[in-house]
Amino acid sequence: MGIVKYLASKAKYHLGKNLRKEKFVYNSEIQAIVMDIKKNGFSLIPNFFNEKECIVLKKEVDNVIALRKDKKCLWVDSYGSDERCFAAEDDSELIAEIHGSQYFQDVADNVFQAKMACSNTLASRIEYKEGNLGSGQGWHRDGNHFQFKAIVFLTDVEINDGPFSLLVGSHKPKSILNNIKINKYDGVKLRFENSEVDRLISMGENIKKTFTAKAGSVVFFDASCVHAGSPLKDGGLRYALTNYYYPSYENIAARKAEFVNAYKKQR
């Protein structure tokens, strides 16, 4: 039943895309990045931003978090570890430049082969608290069909800092179908237990990629991959900006509103 449900949703998705997609501008200079994402689900670009830019943007994240705290509209996980400001571009001109990056836009469009739109930019600060689950609160897919994110690391990310992790190739339909069969779940499940991920790795279905990286690195990835932020260890701290992209034919304003109002669900 899970396989049938997934295949039906996949067919519906492709039909909707073919009927509604908008033209994009082909960029020959980024095709190596595009092919990496299509093959593996991600592409890591080191030194995209320099040290000075990272220091300035890190301060902007602190400023936006302070502002959202004052307004009582800051999303914080139950451990007090993960602080998130969705649509941070509304409160920072510098973050708005990341939000509107033409380079990031080109990568998103060229992977999707149709026009995408950035719904919002997340400014996040996560630090070690006992029992924390890491950014994203465990292994998950954002959806079973193509979605796109660009993560900018503003601080060096080592093992203690809760590095981003991803199952290589887990965005591909074959991998999703094998996951359904191996873990015996319905075709639309998006969150996974550690034991389920460990089973996929032990059976050779996927390789886990952990992104320890220097400040200024950027990860482009298909968010239909199974991914997670690793739990932070004692002393860990990580700052990042993340752009969320969706097909331009979707209701982008509604997407943004859902993120902006995420903090209300915690009340």
C-alpha positions in Angstrom: 0.0 0.0 0.0 2.9 2.4 0.8 4.5 1.9 -2.6 1.2 2.5 -4.4 0.5 5.6 -2.3 4.0 7.0 -3.1 3.7 6.3 -6.9 0.3 7.9 -7.0 1.6 11.0 -5.3 4.6 11.1 -7.6 2.5 10.9 -10.7 0.2 13.7 -9.5 3.3 15.8 -8.7 4.8 15.5 -12.1 1.5 16.2 -13.8 1.1 19.3 -11.8 4.6 20.4 -12.6 4.3 19.9 -16.3 1.0 21.8 -16.5 2.1 24.8 -14.3 5.9 25.2 -14.5 7.5 28.5 -15.5 10.5 28.9 -17.8 13.9 29.2 -16.2 17.2 30.6 -17.4 19.8 28.0 -18.2 23.2 28.7 -16.6 26.1 26.7 -18.1 28.5 27.8 -15.3 26.8 25.9 -12.5 26.0 22.6 -14.3 28.7 20.7 -12.3 26.8 21.8 -9.1 23.5 20.9 -10.6 24.7 17.4 -11.6 26.1 16.8 -8.0 22.7 17.6 -6.6 20.8 15.5 -9.0 23.2 12.5 -8.4 23.8 12.7 -4.7 21.2 15.1 -3.4 23.6 17.9 -2.4 26.6 20.0 -3.4 29.0 21.6 -0.9 30.7 24.9 -1.9 33.5 25.9 0.5 34.6 29.5 1.0 31.5 31.0 -0.7 31.6 33.8 1.9 34.7 35.2 3.5 35.5 35.5 7.2 34.5 39.2 7.4 31.1 38.6 5.8 30.4 35.7 8.1 31.2 37.8 11.2 28.8 40.6 10.0 26.0 38.1 9.1 26.5 36.3 12.5 25.9 39.6 14.3 22.8 40.1 12.1 21.4 36.8 13.3 22.0 37.8 16.9 20.2 41.1 16.3 17.2 39.4 14.6 16.9 36.9 17.4 16.9 39.7 20.0 14.3 41.5 18.0 12.0 38.5 17.8 12.4 37.8 21.5 11.3 41.3 22.2 8.3 40.8 19.9 7.6 37.3 21.5 7.6 35.7 18.1 10.8 33.6 18.3 10.6 29.9 17.6 12.5 27.9 20.2 12.6 24.1 20.6 11.5 22.5 23.8 15.1 22.2 25.1 15.9 25.9 24.6 18.6 24.9 22.2 17.4 25.8 18.7 16.4 29.4 18.1 14.8 30.1 14.7 13.8 33.3 13.0 11.8 32.5 9.9 11.5 35.2 7.2 14.5 36.9 8.7 14.8 38.9 5.5 12.0 41.1 6.8 14.1 42.3 9.7 17.6 42.6 8.1 18.7 44.2 4.8 21.9 42.1 4.9 19.9 38.8 5.2 17.5 40.1 2.5 20.5 40.0 0.2 21.1 36.3 0.9 17.3 35.8 0.4 17.5 37.4 -3.0 20.8 35.8 -4.2 20.7 35.4 -7.9 23.3 32.7 -7.8 21.3 30.6 -5.3 18.2 31.2 -7.4 20.0 30.0 -10.5 21.1 26.8 -8.8 17.5 26.1 -7.6 16.0 26.8 -11.0 18.6 24.7 -13.0 18.2 21.7 -10.7 14.4 21.9 -10.9 14.5 22.8 -14.6 11.7 25.3 -14.0 11.3 28.5 -12.0 11.6 28.3 -8.2 10.8 30.9 -5.6 12.4 31.6 -2.2 9.6 31.6 0.4 11.8 32.8 3.3 15.2 32.8 4.8 15.7 31.2 8.2 18.3 32.8 10.6 19.2 30.2 13.2 21.4 29.9 16.3 21.6 26.5 18.0 23.7 25.8 21.1 24.2 22.8 23.3 21.6 22.0 25.9 21.4 18.6 27.6 19.1 16.3 25.7 18.9 18.4 22.5 17.9 16.7 19.3 19.8 18.9 16.9 18.5 21.2 14.3 15.3 19.9 12.7 14.6 17.6 15.7 15.7 14.4 14.1 15.8 12.6 10.7 13.2 13.7 8.2 12.3 14.7 4.6 10.8 18.1 4.0 8.6 16.3 1.4 8.6 13.3 -0.8 9.1 15.4 -4.0 11.7 17.9 -4.9 12.2 20.8 -2.6 15.4 22.9 -2.4 17.4 24.6 0.3 20.6 26.6 0.5 22.4 26.6 3.9 25.1 29.2 4.7 27.3 28.2 7.6 28.3 31.4 9.5 30.6 29.6 12.0 32.9 26.7 11.7 31.0 23.4 12.1 32.8 20.5 13.9 31.3 17.4 15.4 30.4 19.1 18.7 28.4 21.8 16.8 25.7 19.5 15.5 26.7 19.2 11.9 24.1 18.8 9.1 23.8 15.2 8.0 22.2 13.6 4.9 21.6 10.2 3.4 23.3 10.4 0.0 20.9 9.7 -2.9 17.9 9.4 -0.7 16.0 11.8 -2.9 15.8 9.4 -5.7 12.5 7.5 -6.3 14.3 4.1 -6.2 15.8 5.0 -2.8 12.4 6.1 -1.4 10.7 2.9 -2.7 13.5 0.8 -1.1 13.0 2.7 2.2 9.3 2.0 2.1 10.0 -1.7 1.6 12.8 -2.0 4.2 11.1 0.0 6.9 7.5 -1.0 6.0 5.9 2.4 6.2 3.2 4.2 4.2 4.4 6.2 1.2 4.0 9.6 2.7 5.9 9.3 5.9 8.3 12.2 6.4 10.0 11.6 9.9 12.2 8.6 10.8 13.6 7.0 13.9 17.3 6.6 14.3 16.8 2.8 14.1 15.2 3.2 10.6 18.0 5.3 9.3 20.6 2.9 10.9 18.8 0.0 9.1 19.1 1.7 5.7 22.8 2.4 6.3 23.6 -1.2 7.5 21.9 -2.7 4.5 24.0 -0.6 2.2 21.0 1.4 0.9 22.5 4.8 1.7 25.7 6.4 2.9 25.5 9.0 5.6 27.3 12.3 4.8 28.1 14.6 7.7 29.0 18.2 6.8 31.7 19.4 9.0 32.7 22.7 7.3 34.3 26.0 7.7 32.4 29.3 8.1 31.4 30.6 4.7 30.6 27.2 3.2 27.3 26.7 1.5 25.4 23.5 1.1 22.8 23.2 -1.7 20.5 20.2 -1.3 17.3 18.5 -2.3 15.2 18.6 0.9 13.4 15.4 -0.1 16.6 13.7 1.0 16.5 12.2 4.5 18.4 14.7 6.6 19.0 16.0 10.1 21.1 18.2 12.2 23.1 16.1 14.6 22.6 16.6 18.3 25.1 19.2 19.7 27.7 18.1 22.2 28.9 20.0 25.2 30.1 23.4 24.1 28.7 23.2 20.6 27.3 26.2 18.8 26.2 26.8 15.2 24.9 29.8 13.3 23.4 29.5 9.8 21.1 31.1 7.3 18.9 28.9 5.2 16.9 29.8 2.0 13.7 27.7 1.4 12.7 27.3 -2.3 9.5 26.0 -3.8 8.1 25.8 -7.3 7.0 29.3 -8.4 3.5 28.1 -9.3 2.8 27.3 -5.6 1.3 29.9 -3.3 4.5 31.3 -2.0 2.9 33.9 0.2 1.0 31.1 2.0 4.2 29.2 2.4 5.9 32.1 3.9 3.0 32.8 6.3 3.1 29.2 7.5 6.8 29.7 8.5 6.3 33.2 10.0 3.5 31.8 12.2 5.4 28.6 13.2 6.1 30.0 16.7 2.4 30.1 17.5 2.1 26.4 17.4 4.3 26.2 20.4 1.8 28.0 22.6 
